[in-house]
Amino acid sequence: MFLIDDIILRSLGISMPPGLDMIGTIEQIQKQAYKEIYNPEKIKSQIKENRLLYEFGELTREEYERTNAELMHYLKVAEEILR
């Protein structure tokens, strides 16, 4: 019921105080989850690790390039989502 009330109040342009706004609370939880899942620093660390593995001969060039392309894509997505 609170969710329906929030939707109606938002459509009328009325905002609820922080903590009482169900949609606002859900948005904050979603934002925090995205920060944990799409952590740019963690992805950058994985890119560095991938490069080191390639330089030490643990990965072939094809494996390195494939993994690097995936990680660069994830990094781009993470930076877009967290804006």
URRA-V676520 format. One line per field, one symbol per residue. phi: phi as a letter, one per 20 degrees, with the letter a starting at -180 (. if undefined). Layout:
# URRA-V676520
phi = ???
This chain:
# URRA-V676520
phi = .ffffffffffenedefgndeffffffffffffffffdegfffffffffffffffenfcffffffffffffffgfffffffef
